Amino acid sequence: MSSSPDPDPLARLVAFGHAQREEGLRVGTGGLLEFARAAALLPAAELYWAGRATLAPGPAEIERYDRTFLAFFGGGGAVRPPEPARVVVRARVARDADARGFLASPVELLAQTSFGSLTDEELALLPALAERLRVSPPLRRSRRRAPSRGGELDLRRTLRRSFRTGGEPLERRFRARVRRPRRLVFVLDVSRSMAPYSRALLVFEHAALRADARWEAFCFGTRLTRLTPALRDADPGRALALAADAAVDRDAGTRIGESLVALLRRRENVSLLRGAVVVVCSDGLERGDPELLRRAMARLARLAARVVWLNPLKESPDYEPLARGMRAALPYVDVFASGHDLASLGAVVERLGLSRA
C-alpha cells in the first residue's frame, strides 16, 4: 500500500470492493461491510488476507482478486504476505470474541469443513454462522381467507360495498386463502455413532427454531425426547446445555424405529406432523427391528408434506445406503442429503425454499 495516509480509509476500502465488482467478482454489500470490519480488526500488513477471505473466497476468484489488489494498492509482489500469515489471521480471530460478527460472514472458512472434524474453537463459531441459514419451508394454503385482488368472489364485502352505489354491485371484492410456511419438525439422532455431528446439528436446529414459534425439535438414542423447550432459549450455549441435560440417552444405542413409533403414538405429535416438513438427522444405523422402522416411516410419509433425511455418512462419495435401517427408510424419504457441514445444510435449506407447496 502507499505510505501516505488516506484521509478516508473506509471510502478507499469500499472503492476497492467496487473495483472487485468491475473485475467480475460477486461482491455484495454484506461482503463489503465484512471486509471493512476485517480491515479494522487486523494489522495493515494483513489487509490482503482480510479481503481475500471476504471478497474472493473461491479458488477460481483468487487470480482476479490478486490482479485488482495489486492494481489498486500497488506495491508489486511484496503486497502479498508469505503463506503462513493466513494461519495467523485465522488463529487471531478465533481468540477474539469481538470478531464473531466478522467470522460469521466469510462462511467459506467453515462451510466445507465436516462437523465431525471441527475443533472446539470452530464449534464455538457455529451459532453465528447458523444464524445466516434462513430456513424457508414451502408455503401451504391455510383454511383462513383474506381480501385479495383475485380469487373467489367475496359476496359479503361486495354487497356491503354496493350500498354506496344504490345497491348496484359495481365494485366486486375477492378473497383468497392465506399462504403460510409449513411447520418444520426436527428429529435428531444423538446416539454414539452420531456424536461427532449431533452437537453441530443441534446448533442448526436452535437457529432454525428461533425463526418460528410453531416449529418443533425432538431427539432420540434409545428413546424419544422433546427438545423444543430447551432450544427456545435465546442463548446458544445455554440452549445446548439444556438440550444435553434433557437427552439422557445421548451417546447410547440407536433405536430409530421405536423412537419414531413413540413420536407417532401421541395425538398432539400427530397434529404437529400433519402437513409439516419433517427433517430426520441420523446415520441410519438401526439397532432395532428394521420392519418397525419401515412401518413408522410409511405412516410418517403419509402425515408429512415432505420427509427430509440428513445422513452425515453420505459425505463420502463411496457411501451406499446398505445399512438395514437406511434401506428400510429410504423409500419414504423425499430429500436424502448428507448435512455433514454448513454447505450441505445450506443446499438443503435452499431446496426446501424452492419446493412447491
C-alpha positions in Angstrom: 0.0 0.0 0.0 1.0 3.6 -0.4 2.8 5.0 2.7 0.9 8.3 2.5 -2.1 8.4 4.9 -5.5 8.1 3.4 -7.9 10.8 4.5 -10.8 8.3 4.4 -9.7 4.7 4.8 -13.3 3.4 4.8 -14.1 5.0 1.5 -10.9 3.6 0.0 -11.8 0.1 1.2 -15.3 0.4 -0.3 -13.9 1.7 -3.6 -11.6 -1.4 -3.6 -14.7 -3.6 -3.2 -16.4 -1.8 -6.2 -13.2 -2.4 -8.2 -13.6 -6.1 -7.4 -17.1 -6.0 -8.8 -15.8 -4.4 -12.0 -13.3 -7.2 -12.3 -16.2 -9.7 -12.3 -16.2 -10.9 -8.7 -19.6 -11.3 -7.0 -19.2 -8.7 -4.1 -22.3 -7.8 -2.2 -23.0 -5.1 0.3 -22.6 -7.6 3.1 -19.2 -8.6 1.8 -18.0 -5.0 1.7 -19.2 -4.5 5.2 -17.3 -7.6 6.4 -14.2 -6.6 4.5 -14.2 -3.2 6.3 -14.7 -5.0 9.7 -11.8 -7.3 9.0 -9.5 -4.5 8.0 -10.3 -2.7 11.3 -9.5 -5.8 13.3 -6.3 -6.9 11.5 -2.9 -5.2 11.0 -2.4 -3.3 7.7 0.1 -5.9 6.6 -2.7 -8.5 6.6 -5.2 -6.4 4.5 -4.6 -8.8 1.6 -5.9 -11.8 3.6 -8.8 -9.8 5.0 -10.0 -9.0 1.5 -9.4 -12.5 0.2 -11.4 -14.1 3.0 -14.4 -11.8 2.5 -14.3 -10.8 -1.2 -12.7 -13.8 -3.0 -13.5 -17.0 -1.1 -13.4 -19.4 -4.1 -10.2 -20.7 -5.7 -11.4 -19.6 -9.1 -11.6 -15.9 -7.9 -8.1 -15.6 -6.4 -6.3 -14.6 -9.7 -8.7 -11.8 -10.4 -8.6 -10.7 -6.8 -4.8 -10.6 -6.8 -4.7 -8.6 -10.0 -7.2 -6.0 -8.7 -5.5 -5.8 -5.3 -2.1 -5.1 -6.9 -3.5 -2.5 -9.3 -5.5 -0.7 -6.6 -3.0 -0.7 -3.7 0.3 -1.0 -5.6 3.5 -2.4 -4.1 4.2 -5.1 -6.6 4.5 -8.7 -5.4 5.6 -7.6 -1.9 1.9 -6.8 -1.1 1.1 -10.4 -0.6 2.5 -11.7 2.7 4.1 -15.1 3.0 1.6 -18.0 3.1 1.9 -18.7 6.8 0.2 -15.4 7.5 -3.1 -17.0 6.5 -2.9 -19.3 9.5 -2.1 -16.3 11.8 -5.2 -14.5 10.7 -7.5 -17.4 11.5 -6.0 -18.1 14.9 -6.2 -14.4 15.8 -9.9 -14.2 15.0 -10.7 -17.4 16.9 -9.3 -15.9 20.1 -11.0 -12.6 19.7 -14.6 -12.8 21.0 -15.4 -9.4 19.4 -14.7 -10.7 16.0 -17.6 -13.1 16.0 -19.6 -10.9 13.6 -16.7 -10.8 11.2 -16.0 -14.5 11.3 -19.7 -15.4 10.8 -19.6 -13.8 7.4 -16.8 -15.5 5.5 -18.7 -18.7 5.5 -16.1 -20.4 3.4 -13.8 -20.7 6.4 -16.1 -23.4 7.9 -18.8 -24.1 5.3 -17.0 -27.0 3.8 -15.4 -28.4 7.0 -17.1 -31.6 8.1 -18.8 -31.2 11.5 -17.0 -34.4 12.6 -13.6 -32.7 12.3 -14.4 -29.3 13.8 -12.3 -28.1 16.8 -13.8 -26.7 19.9 -12.9 -23.2 18.8 -14.6 -23.8 15.4 -17.7 -25.3 17.1 -18.0 -22.1 19.2 -18.3 -20.1 15.9 -21.2 -22.3 14.5 -24.1 -20.4 16.2 -23.2 -17.2 14.5 -22.8 -19.0 11.2 -26.0 -21.0 11.5 -28.0 -17.7 12.0 -27.2 -16.9 8.4 -29.0 -20.0 7.1 -32.5 -18.7 6.8 -34.7 -21.8 6.7 -37.8 -21.2 4.5 -40.1 -24.2 4.2 -42.6 -24.3 1.3 -45.8 -22.5 1.7 -49.2 -24.0 2.2 -52.7 -22.7 1.8 -54.5 -22.4 5.1 -58.2 -22.5 5.6 -58.4 -18.9 6.5 -59.2 -16.4 3.7 -58.2 -12.8 3.4 -59.0 -9.9 1.0 -57.2 -10.3 -2.3 -57.1 -8.8 -5.8 -58.1 -12.1 -7.3 -59.5 -15.5 -6.3 -63.1 -16.2 -5.3 -65.8 -13.6 -5.1 -66.3 -12.2 -1.6 -70.0 -11.8 -1.7 -70.4 -10.2 1.7 -67.9 -7.5 1.1 -69.2 -6.9 -2.4 -72.8 -6.5 -1.2 -71.6 -4.2 1.6 -69.7 -2.1 -1.0 -72.9 -1.9 -3.2 -74.7 0.2 -0.6 -72.5 3.1 -1.7 -73.8 2.8 -5.3 -77.6 2.4 -4.7 -77.4 -1.4 -4.4 -75.6 -1.9 -7.7 -72.6 -4.2 -7.2 -70.3 -2.1 -9.3 -67.2 -2.9 -7.3 -66.6 -6.5 -6.8 -64.4 -7.8 -3.9 -62.4 -11.0 -3.8 -60.8 -13.2 -1.3 -58.2 -16.0 -1.3 -56.7 -18.5 1.0 -53.8 -17.2 3.1 -50.5 -18.9 2.4 -48.1 -19.6 5.3 -44.9 -21.6 5.8 -45.3 -25.2 6.7 -44.3 -26.3 10.1 -40.8 -27.7 10.5 -40.2 -30.7 12.8 -36.6 -31.9 13.5 -35.9 -35.4 14.7 -32.2 -35.8 15.7 -30.3 -38.9 16.4 -28.0 -38.4 19.4 -26.7 -41.9 19.7 -23.0 -42.7 20.0 -22.4 -43.1 16.2 -23.8 -39.6 15.6 -21.8 -37.9 18.4 -19.3 -36.1 16.1 -22.2 -34.5 14.3 -25.1 -34.1 16.7 -23.8 -31.0 18.6 -23.4 -29.1 15.3 -26.8 -30.2 14.1 -28.3 -29.0 17.4 -26.8 -25.6 16.8 -28.5 -25.6 13.4 -31.8 -26.6 14.9 -31.5 -23.9 17.6 -31.0 -21.2 15.0 -34.0 -22.6 13.0 -36.4 -22.8 15.9 -35.9 -19.1 16.7 -37.4 -18.2 13.3 -40.8 -19.6 14.0 -42.5 -20.4 17.3 -44.6 -23.2 15.7 -41.5 -25.4 14.9 -40.5 -28.4 17.0 -37.4 -30.5 17.7 -37.1 -34.0 19.1 -34.1 -36.2 19.7 -33.6 -39.9 20.2 -31.0 -42.5 21.1 -32.8 -45.4 22.7 -35.9 -43.3 23.4 -37.6 -40.1 22.2 -37.1 -36.7 23.9 -38.8 -33.4 23.1 -36.1 -30.7 22.9 -38.2 -27.7 21.9 -38.4 -26.1 25.3 -34.6 -26.3 25.7 -33.8 -25.0 22.2 -36.2 -22.0 22.7 -33.6 -20.4 24.9 -32.1 -17.4 23.1 -28.5 -18.1 24.3 -27.0 -20.8 22.1 -24.6 -22.1 24.8 -27.3 -22.3 27.4 -29.8 -23.9 25.0 -27.3 -26.6 24.1 -26.6 -27.3 27.7 -30.3 -27.6 28.4 -30.7 -29.9 25.4 -27.8 -32.1 26.6 -29.4 -32.4 30.1 -32.7 -33.4 28.5 -31.2 -36.1 26.2 -30.3 -38.5 28.9 -29.8 -41.3 26.4 -27.2 -39.4 24.2 -24.1 -41.4 23.2 -26.1 -44.6 23.8 -27.5 -47.1 21.2 -29.8 -46.3 18.3 -33.5 -47.3 18.2 -34.8 -45.3 15.3 -38.0 -47.3 14.7 -39.1 -47.4 18.3 -38.4 -43.7 18.6 -40.5 -42.8 15.6 -43.3 -45.1 16.8 -43.2 -43.1 20.1 -43.3 -39.9 18.1 -46.4 -41.1 16.2 -48.2 -42.5 19.2 -49.1 -39.2 20.8 -52.1 -37.4 19.4 -50.5 -33.9 19.8 -47.5 -35.0 17.9 -49.6 -36.3 15.0 -51.2 -32.8 14.8 -47.7 -31.3 14.6 -46.5 -33.7 11.9 -49.6 -33.4 9.6 -48.7 -31.3 6.6 -45.2 -30.5 8.1 -41.7 -30.8 6.7 -40.0 -33.4 8.9 -36.2 -33.4 9.0 -34.7 -36.6 10.3 -30.9 -36.4 11.1 -29.4 -39.9 11.5 -26.8 -42.2 10.1 -29.5 -44.9 9.8 -27.5 -47.5 11.8 -30.6 -49.1 13.3 -30.1 -51.5 16.2 -33.8 -52.4 16.4 -36.2 -54.1 14.1 -36.0 -52.6 10.5 -39.6 -53.6 9.8 -40.7 -51.5 12.7 -38.8 -48.6 11.2 -40.3 -49.2 7.8 -43.9 -49.1 9.1 -43.1 -45.9 11.1 -41.6 -44.2 8.1 -44.6 -45.2 5.9 -47.0 -43.6 8.4 -44.8 -40.5 8.8 -44.6 -40.1 5.0 -48.4 -40.2 4.8 -48.7 -37.5 7.5 -45.9 -35.1 6.5 -45.8 -32.9 3.4 -42.1 -33.9 3.0 -39.6 -36.1 4.8 -36.0 -35.0 4.6 -33.3 -37.3 5.8 -29.8 -36.0 6.6 -27.2 -38.7 6.9 -23.6 -37.5 7.5 -22.2 -40.7 6.2 -23.3 -39.6 2.7 -20.4 -37.2 2.9 -18.2 -39.9 1.5 -18.6 -40.3 -2.3 -18.3 -44.1 -1.8 -21.2 -44.2 0.6 -24.1 -46.6 -0.2 -27.2 -46.9 2.0 -26.7 -50.5 2.7 -27.4 -50.4 6.4 -30.7 -52.2 7.1 -32.2 -49.2 8.8 -31.4 -46.8 6.0 -32.7 -49.3 3.4 -36.0 -49.6 5.2 -36.4 -45.8 5.5 -35.3 -44.6 2.0 -38.4 -45.5 0.1 -40.4 -42.9 2.2 -37.8 -40.1 2.0 -38.3 -37.2 -0.3 -34.9 -35.5 0.1 -31.8 -37.5 1.0 -28.7 -35.4 1.8 -25.6 -35.5 3.9 -26.0 -32.5 6.2 -22.4 -33.0 7.3 -21.3 -29.4 7.0 -22.8 -25.9 6.6 -22.5 -26.0 2.8 -24.7 -29.2 2.6 -27.2 -27.7 5.1 -27.4 -24.6 3.0 -28.1 -26.6 -0.1 -31.0 -28.4 1.8 -32.3 -25.1 3.0 -32.3 -23.7 -0.5 -34.0 -26.8 -1.8 -36.8 -26.5 0.8 -37.4 -22.9 -0.1 -37.7 -23.7 -3.8 -40.1 -26.6 -3.3 -43.7 -26.4 -4.3 -46.3 -26.3 -1.5 
